[in-house]
Amino acid sequence: MPADGHGGEPAPSGESGRGFRPASLDAVNFLLADVRGALGPYLNVFLVTQQHWSQSEVGLVTSLAGWLGLAVQTPIGAAIDATHRKREAIVLALVVLGAGALCIYLFPNFWPVLIANTLIAVVGDVFGPAVAALTLGLVPQRLLARRMGRNAAFDHAGNVAVAALAGLVGWLFSQQAVFLLVPVFAVLSSLAVLSIPASAIDQRRARGVEASAGGGSEGGAGDGEKVSGMGILVQCRPLLIFGSCALLFHFANAPLLPLVGQKLAAAHPEWATVMMSSCIIAAQLVMLPIAILVGRTADCLGRKPILLVGFAILPLRAVLYTLSDNSAWLIGVQLLDGVGAGIFTALTPLVIADLMRGTGRYNLAFGAVATMQGVGAATSGFVTGVIVDRFGYSAAFLTAGAMALIALAALFLGLPETAPSSPAEAKPGALPEPGLAE
């Protein structure tokens, strides 16, 4: 198959796709980070410090929204595999997300926040697999690691930008005003997505499909495509192991930033939004070069050694939070999140692409792993809220650290290396011996 998937010449940058400009995909990653980043931990801090919700109430809303959103995570991945309207799916999700943020701004009470946060959780399932699918469909396999790293770098740059802007808005106006940034960035993100020509996307490669000489297909694929059944999710043992590690990693990682933000807000209530922005910016500034470095080294060093470094950072970070309540110390420790979470974020779509190459179920698998991540994050929100209410912040940090150690051990003992050993080998649904995605 030609590099661009359409029979045309590749773009000058080496990116594929007729009429596709790499800057469009850069803008999508940058602006989508702005959309998501203007909610996230700011909601928790706002509800605790301004609306005077208890930790348990915040944890309950977070967990309920997370669990209900998880119910559609994997089906959304399957739908993205099936549809050729991936751009439109992202735009529709952005409309719902913007409306949900407006609802929280106008009606910051229990039921409106619960409903809006649930809708936001549901449509948030679209962005990760859809953008990864667009990337697969636009970029040839030989450039995928670097492009995934570049995606992550622009995502982190967007997080830095929105954190700085949210801090400024919160300081000049109010914490509540931060939520008005979401619909603005949703509009800009939609324009960026639609600037990618639909004709530039290789729809077969976007789902990791293998061309079949016999012309038969399975699972509703078009002629000339061979697609694995849904059972690939349980038949691929490395995928199950990676998903389990992702669950444990997010159980440990998800509550750390909100908890630190709450400690900072309690000590400096007038600077709550600025302090939260400082934590986010500190980590994201580290994540940006980490993402680029991961993209450039993942092929030569392999995925697993880099992942082990990222997983090892998390328990260390959790323990360090317990050593001091000094604001500078807490923000400094948050820098470690840039290494750990930065590595995990950059490598996750690449590892899944390795494991699903040739199966035609890339987005289904991406949704399944995201579901497991969400299970960990949603569960930890409630668990850590209860622990903080009853035993204090240090106990919650140490609990997260213990879970992070279990995740590290599971990754070390269970996950094999997924990086291609040669561009000519391939085996759907098992350890990737790549070539089928080309």
Secondary structure, 3 states (H helix, E strand, C coil): CCCCCCCCCCCCCCCCCCCCCHHHHHHHHHHHHHHHHCCHHHHHHHHHHCCCCCHHHHHHHHHHHHHHHHCCHHHHHHHHHHCCCHHHHHHHHHHHHHHHHHHHHHCCCHHHHHHHHHHHHHHHHHHHHHHHHHHHHHCCHHHHHHHHHHHHHHHHHHHHHHHHHHHHHHHHCCCHHHHHHHHHHHHHHHHHHHCCCHHHCCCCHHHCCEECCCCCCCCCCCCCEECCCCCHHHHCHHHHHHHHHHHHHHHHHCCHHHHHHHHHHHHCHHHHHHHHHHHHHHHHHHHHHHHHHHHHHHHHHCHHHHHHHHHHHHHHHHHHCCCCCCHHHHHHHHHHHHHHHHHHHHHHHHHHHHHHCCCCCHHHHHHHHHHHHHHHHHHHHHHHHHHHHHHCHHHHHHHHHHHHHHHHHHHHHHCCCCCCCCCCCCCCCCCCCCCCCC
